[in-house]
Amino acid sequence: MSPHAPRIRIGIDTGGTFTDIVAFDESTGTLTTTKTPSTPSNPADGFINGIDKVLDMLGDSVSAEHISAVSHGTTVATNQLLEGKLDRLGFITTEGYEFVLEIARQAVPDGYGNSYFWVKPERIVPADLVKTVSGRLDFEGGEVRPFDETQAREVAQWFKDQDVMTLGVNLLHSYANPAHEQKMREILTEIHPEATVSLSSEVLREYREYERSMTTLVDAAVKPKVSNYVRNIHERLDTYTGVAEGSALPFYIMKSNGGVLSAEEVVHQPITTVLSGPAAGALGAGLIAQEAGFDKVLTCDGGGTSTDVTVVIDGEPALTTEGTVGVYPSKIPMIDVVTVGAGGGSIAWTTPEGQLKVGPQSAGADPGPICYGNGGTEPTITDAHVFLGRIPPHLLGGEIPLDVDAAKSGIDEIAKRLGLSAEKAATGILEISAWNQANALRQISVQRGLDVRDFMLTTFGGSGSLLACTLVDVLDLAGVVVPDNPGNVSAFGLLTVDVKNDYVQTNVSRDDRLDIAEVADLFAGLTDRAATALDGEGFPASAHQFDRSVDLRYFGQAFEVRVPAPSGPITRDWADEVTRAFHAEHRQLYGYDFADKDDQFVEWVNLRVSGIGPITRPETRHIESAAGAPPLDERAKTSNRPVCFDAADGFVDTPVFWRESLLNGDEIAGPAIIEEFGSTAPLHPGFTARIDGAANIIITRTTGQEDSK
């Protein structure tokens, strides 16, 4: 292929309703975006359809041979965990620890003021599928009792006889020494070779037996389905029309930590994909908002089934190792995302007492909302928007017509049950949905000591911008940033992220007794592992980047605070810099520190290294100035239509603008509707929209609110 030929990187995000596609031409810097309906029965079909569609849009000069990489955000693991559809799992642990899953933790999840009302979820592995093996290591990895190979063989044979094909192995203190777990896998490979096995020393080399057990079991649980899904797509890509025989398209999967990893490696660590799709959206939205001049951002990714929210400061989404997916805790590094069942397909329903509820049940992509005309019978958020005129009677620029009359009949039915007008019922549905989203946004901001009045809201996804103005009113936000092509921000985010792998090693020591040489050796080992992974991903050593961090706590505390560790030689001065950063972060989080207390000690707990392979990022698109252009109404206004923003005011004649025709500096006063190919932004009365140089829509309240830029 000519060195001047196009080099196309494609990002594909599969959602519950639509599959979003963005193609980036590295040779010209141009972006091409589109959408195609998702195919829930076989998501690979929608994936391949998306590649077909975007290549057709790029023209005859571009074909499959010009694709340099495909990056994918998947919800396969997420959906499996949220729905609880797990195959039979077996658990192998150290003798005497068979009830580690049942004992779990004493903590009650947030939202339950009294533990009396909380019911502990069913354990991920029933007690009769837990087996133990004798043998014991101490916390430093020294062998206290030898591993009982005879008992291990009996356990392996028992699981084979019971036809349990998925197994998690967590032996005590294996984070310090994996030898016993590795021997267990050798025996399983010999006796039960068909079994899928996850070892805790490979999934999470970190102490705390319960969290490590759960993380390992979640990894094992999702491994078969994720592996089959990735393998299916990989095979389809390898035989894709136009790909040279014997060659393979580089295929990457988005990870929960904000990086991507080759599909070949992901099948060995599938738990790293549990927040694959939401992570890409948060990164893409954070980058766009930062380039627009906003450093404090809440992101709101509205899809067909759910809405994902997170906080981004200085372009970096918040990370956590205390996350959960459904009822399952997962201690791997992941972007701190809160998900609420409030998407375009969320169903509105009434309780026997006559209360209106919205979600979390969703009509999904099939049959979808009533207005889709595919057999849906229950009114959804999308039906309410269509009935109120806030979205057009079609989606994707006319590709998917919507039945407004059918939507109205569904709203009329629920309004009759509530004893309300259709307008009041529809606006009530949207108000409940907005409050559901607002509560999720409060959870990641107000509950963590952040003042939402300082934050802009970045809305994206097909339905993300529909309630933007309502959320500003509810939360008293600074304003809203609606990125260019908001429906494709998650797919765009896939093209902005580096290859990234995380490694951790527990090493508990008081700061005043810290063995600097040992810390240096452990960091060197973690860095070597990261470098080896980057070599395998095809990055030259000169391109390798490494981020170090440490988890610390005050002696006697139960949980740690993570702080970045500087690069350079590891010395006592280096360690002192880390502890000073810990004191400062502890004060920021909790309002106090013990930096000046001689009787309070700092304890080092976990050492972490992230290996990063950088990629070429797309540049932001810039649009022309409105100065000297034809008047806004002549250039961008497409029509007027009746829209209801407030049930008390009824339907009002509202101008509709086509976003592609808007230019830098344009201002639109509400009420108005701004439409584009994959999304719609209703502008309520009392709000103003300004278009910036990167084609973002900046929405602020007309009075009482200043632009926080």
Buried (B, 14 or more C-beta within 10 A) or exposed (E): EEEEEBBBBBBBBBBBBBBBBBBBBBEEEBBBBBBBBBBBEEBBBBBBBBBBBBBEEBEEEBBBBBBBBBBBBBBBBBBBBBEEEBBBBBBBBBBEBBEBBEEBEEEBEEEEEEEEEEEEEEBBBEEEBBBBBBBBBEEEBEEEEEBBBEBBBBBBEBBBEEEBBBBBBBBBBBBBBBBBBBBBBEBBEEBBEEBBBBBBBBBBBBBBBBBBBBBBBBBBBBBBBBBEBBBBBBEBBBEBEEBEEEEBBBBBBBBBBBBBBBBBBBBBBBBBBBBBBBBBBBBBBBBBBBBBBBBBBBBBBBBBBBBBBBBBBEBBBBBBBEBBBBEBBBBBBBBBBBBBBBBBBBBBBEEEEEEBBBBBBBBBBBBBBBBBBEEBEBBBBBBBBBBBBBBBBBBBEEEBEBBBEBBBBBBBBBBEEBEBBBBBBBBBBBBBBBBBBBBBBBBBBEEEEBEBEEBBBBBBBBBBBBBBBBBBBBBEBBBBBBBBBBBBBBBBBBBBBBBBBBBBBBBEBEBEEBEBEEBBEBBEBBBEBBBEBBBEBEBEEEBBBBBBBBBBBBEEEEEBBBBEBEEEEBEEEBBEBBBBBBBEBBEEEEEEBBBEEEEEBBBBBBBBBBBBBEBEEBEBEEBEEBEEBEEBEEBBBEEEBEBBBEBEEEEBEBBBBBBEBBBBBBEBEBBBBBBBBBBBBBBBBBBBBBBBBBBBBBBBBEEEBEEBB
